[in-house]
Amino acid sequence: MKLMLIKLGKAFTTIRRDGLLVGGRRVLGYGVVFAKNLCNFSSGDVLIITGGVGDSAHYRAYNQAEELTAHGIKTVVMLQDNPLLSWSAGRFQVFIFHRTLETSGTRKLVAKIKAQQKEIIFETDDLVFDTQYMHATDLYQNKMGAFEKMQYAKGVGEEILRDAYVRTCTTSTSFLADILRGYGKKVFVVKNKMSAHELAVVKHILQNVPKEKDEWVRLGYFSGTHSHNRDFATIVPALCAILKKFPQTKLYLAGPLDVASELHVFGERIVIMPLVNRDKYYANVHQVDISLYPLVLDDPFCQSKSEIRFIETGALEVPLVAVRNQTFSEAIVDGVDGFLAGDALEWIEKIEKLVVDCELRVRMGQAARAKVLADYTIENSHEEEYYAYLREMITLSR
């Protein structure tokens, strides 16, 4: 019942925020995924149980299942609210719990897995498993309704992480890995990667969709949730300086974002784009010349974010200016395949370099795509230690 109330609350919030057409389409999309999931009676080596269908589930459940299957480890994804969830205990050897809530269904499944002495892995790509971080966010305090807050009343997946039976975790960044090791767990950093479908979409766009040929230099910021309002605010002074100095610049803003009043003076040079599906999202990214990804510095919740934006924009040869933190410093060679920026002056300096130098934009975008294709695709993944561990656990469980 609790899980159903949370789902209904999130559906209501989505429609209220995004409108009946866009929000309703997103809710309907979840309904379709849920219906398909009910008919899932597959068996295999690994089962990923996920709590949702958003970007997190896209990368950490569905793309990871594609990756493991491509490397000979048959992997299936199941939603945690599938009423037949506990029946899957006998059909798989390893079970990965991704951002799940504790329900009667997950408790029954865990009990059966333990009885069969099979492997359980805790998976996360965010700090939502720890309430000291989640409850401090502006998103939780000011943007969530009562039903949504129920989802985060406890740490998401906390009971799995704290279970002494569970020895292993997977996560998306070195920052999160260090925190998880504090729980006494073995941790694998499994980077986010693009699926074969996404690579095909991007390739089609690059080959068949021309960029606008005019005098404008388009800056783009693509927000995923309301939690990014604080992040975007950190670069508003820099953006105002750039827009004022370079009248040929436009700023494209996508997603649920509160546009700062300081930007209103630039009128039609601020272009607002709605949330769209992933294929259309890539088409929108392709139309900007420079992508931006700020985060609040020294905020643990922000530091846990992965380099997804570098992957997505880099695949399209769009250069990224990103926050100078641990994750992006590991992903980007500053000045080669992207730019890193800390304070406002550095944001202005790095954006300005790209605004005035078209050749630099092209060169940096091409270098970013080369890195994405080499390191961030399912075909060219580099997780051999993790694959070997899974194969060992699969063998031991049979």
N, C-alpha and C positions, 0 to 999 in steps of 0.2 A: 504493500500500500504506500509506504514511504517513497519508494522509487517511482511509482506512478504519479504521486503528487509532484515530485521534483520534475518529471518529464512534462507534465501538464503546465507547471509553472514556467518552465523554460520555453515551451511552445507559445504561451501567452505573451511572455516578454519579447520573444522574437517577432511576433506579429505586431505588437505595439511599437517596437523600435523600428522595424524595417518596413512596416506597412502591410496591408492585406495581401497585395500581389507578391512582393518579394519575400516577405516573412512567411506567407502561406505556402509559397513554393518550397522554401527550406524545410518547413514542418512536414510537408507532403513527402519530400525527399527522404526524411527520416522514416516516415511510415512505410515507404517502399522498401528501404533497407531492412526494416524490422520484419516485414512480411516475408521477404526472401530468406531472412535468417531463420525463421520458424521452420522453413523447409530444408534446413541444412542438416543432413544426417551423415555428413562425410566423416571419414576417419583418416588418421595420418600419424605423423611423428610428433608434431607440436600443435597445440591449440593456444591461440591468443584470445583471451577474454578481455573485451574492452567495454568501457562504460559509455562510449559515445560514438558519434559519427562525424565530428568536426575535423579541423585540421590536425589536431593531435592524434586522433584515431587514424586519420589518413596516412600520416607518416609513420607512426609508431606501431600500428596494427596492420593495416592493409598493405602498405608498401614493404613493411618488414616481412610479412607473410610471403609476398612476391619474391623478395630477396632470398629468404631461406629456401623456398621451393626451387628457385633457380640454381641453388647450390646443393641440390639433392636432398633437402630436408623438407618433406611434405608438410606444409603448414596451413592451418585453417583458422579463420577469424570467426568468433561468435560474440554476439552482444550479451552482456551480462543479464539483461532482462528477458532473455529467452527462457520460457518456462521449462524447457527440456534441458537446461544447462547441466544439471547434476548427472544426467545420463551419459555425458561425454567422458566421464572418468575412465571408462574401460576402453575407449576408442583411440586414446592418444597416450604418449609416453612422457611428454614434458608439457607443463602448463605455465603460460606467461600471463600474469594479471596486470593489465594496463589500466590505470586510473579507474578502478572498480570501487563501488560502495559495498559495504558489508550488508548483505541481505540473507534471507533464509536460503536462497538459491546458491549463493557463493559459499555459505557455511557448509551446506550439504556437499558441494563439489569438493571443497578443501578436505573435508572429513574422509571422503572416498579416496581422494588422491593419497592422503597420508596412509590409509589402510592398505593401499596397494604399493606403498613405498616408492612413489614416483616423484619426479622433480617439480618443484614450484619455483618460479622466478618472478620477482617483483620488478615491474617496469614503470619508469616515469620519465617525463620530459619537462617537469616543472616542480616547483616546491609545494604543490598543493597537498602533499602528504603530511605537511607540518603546519599546524594551525597558527603557530607563532608568526609565520610569514604570511599565510593566506588571510588571516583575520586583520592584518595591518594594512592591507591594500585598499586603495580608494574604490576599486571595483567591488570588493566585498562590503565595505562600509556604506557606500553611497549609491551604487548602481544596481545592486541585486535586490530582487523582491524576496518576500519571506520564504517562498517555496524553493527558490534558487539557493538561498542561504542554507537550507536544510542539507544540501549536497555537501557543503563544506563545514558543517557543524563539527565534524571530526576530520582528521586528516584523510584525504582520499587514498584508500589503500593502506591506511596506517596499520590495520590489523594484520595484513599480509607481511608488511615490512618488519613489524615487531615480533612476528612469530619465529620462535627459535628453530622451528623445522626448516624455515626458508633460509638458505645459505647464500643465495646469489641474486644480484640485481643487474639490470641493464638500464642505461640512461643515455642521454644525447650529448652531454657536455662534460668536460673535465671538472668544471665547477661543481656540478651535481654529483659527480662520481666521488669527489672528496668528501662531500657531506654524507653520502650513503656509506662510505667506508667507516664513518664514525659510528655506524650501527653494528659494526663487526661483520660486514658482509663482503663477499667477493664481488667485485663490480667490473662489468664490461662496458666500455664506452662504445656504443653502436651508433654511428653517425646517421643523421637523416639523409635519405637519398631519393632521387627522382625515379619514378616508375617508368616502365617502357612506354606506357600511354602518354605520360607527360612529355617524355623526350620526343615522341612522335608529333605531339601537338606543337611543341616549340620548334621542331625542325620544319614543320609545315608553315608556321608563321614566318620564320626567317626566310624561307624560300619563296613564299607566295604573297606575303602581306607587306607592301612597301611602307616605310616610315613617311611621315609628313615632310614634304620638301618646302620649307618656308623659312622665314627669318627667326622664328621662335626657338628658344632653348627651353625645353620642358623639364621641370623638376617634378619628381613624383614621390609621394609618401603614401604607402598602402597599409592602412590600419586594419587589424583583424578584430579587435574588441575595444570596448570602452576603456579598458585598462591602459590603453596606449595614450590617453589624453595627457597624462603627466609626462610621458616620454616625449611626445611631440612638443610640449611646452618648452622643453629644454633648448630647442633650436629655433623657436619663433623669433627671438632677437636677431639671430644670424640670417634667417630667411628674409626678415624685413630689410636688413642691410643689403642683401643680394638683390632683392626685387627693386629696391630704390636705386641702387647703383647701375643695374643692368635692365633697362626698359624692355629688352628683347626676351626677358625670362617670364615664364608662366609657372604656376605651382598647381599641380594636380593632386587632389586629396581624395582618397577612396576609403570607404568603410565607415563605421560608426565613430565619428570624430567630432568633438566640439571645436569649431574653428575659432581661433583666438581673435578677439576684437581688433587687435593691432593689424591684422591682415585685411580687414574690410576695406581699408583705404585703397587697396589695389584693385578693387572692383572685379571686372571680368577676367583679370589675369589670375584669379583664383578659381579653379575649375573643380567642382564637386562631382565625384563619381559614386554611384551606389555600389553596394556589395553585389557581386555576380558569382556565377559558378566558376570552377577552377579553370576551365578551358578559356572562358571569356576573360578571366583575370590575367592570364598570360598574354592575351591580345592587348589588354590595356597597358600592361607593363611594357610591352614592345613599343608603344607609342611615346614613351618618355625617353629623354636623353640621359638623365641622371636620376638614380634612385637614392633615397635617403633612409637611414635606419638609426634614429636616435633611441637611446634608453637612458633612464635615470642612473647616473653613476653611483656606485657604492650601495646600491639597493639589491639585496640578495635575490629577491624575486626577479628582478630584471637581469641580474647576472646569470641566472639559470637559463635564459632564453638561448636557443641554438642559432646557428648561422643559416637558417632556412632562407632568409631574405637574400643572402649572398648567393645561395644555390639557385633560387628562382630567377633573380634578375641576371645573374651571371650567365645562366643557360641561354638567355636572350641577348647576350652581348651588351647589356646595359650596365655601365659602371656604377658601383655603389660607394657612397660615403657612409660609413658606419661608425657607431660609437667605439671608442678605443677602450675595450674591456678584454678580459681574458679570452672569451670565446672568439671574438672577431680578430683578435691579435693572433690567435692560432690559425685562423682560416685565411686571413688576408696578408699578403706581403705589401705593406704600405707603399703606395706610389707605383706598384707594378700591376696587380690585378684588382686593385681597389684602393680606397683611401680610408684611413682611420682618423677620427677627430675626437678631441677631449673637450676643451672649453670653447666658448663662443668664437673666439678669435681663430681657432684652428678650423672650426666648421666653416667660417667665412673664407678662410684661405683655401681650403680644399675644394669647396664648391666653386669658388671663383676660378681656380685653375681649370676646372672642367668646363665652365661656362665659356671661357675665352678661347679654349683650345679644342677645336673639333677633332683634330688628329689624335690628341691625347684620349679623348672619349672613345674613339674607335679602337685605339691600341689597347687601352685598359679593358674595354669590353671584350675584345677578342681573347685577351689573357685570362679574364675571368671565366669565359666559356671553356677554354682549354682546361682550366683547373677543375671545373665542375665535371666535365666529361671524364677526366682522369681519376677523380677521387670521390665523386658524389652521385654515382649512378649504381643501379643494382648490378649491371653488367661488370663494372669495374670497382666493385667494393673491395675493401681490405680488412675484413673481419675474420681472418682465418682462425685466430685463437678462439673466438667465440663459436664459430662453426664446429671446431674440433671438440669444444666442451659439450655442445649440444649432442653431437654424435655419440660421445662417451655416455652421456646421461640416457640417451635413447637406448643404447645397447644394454646398459645396466638395468633398465626398467622392463626389458622384455623377458 
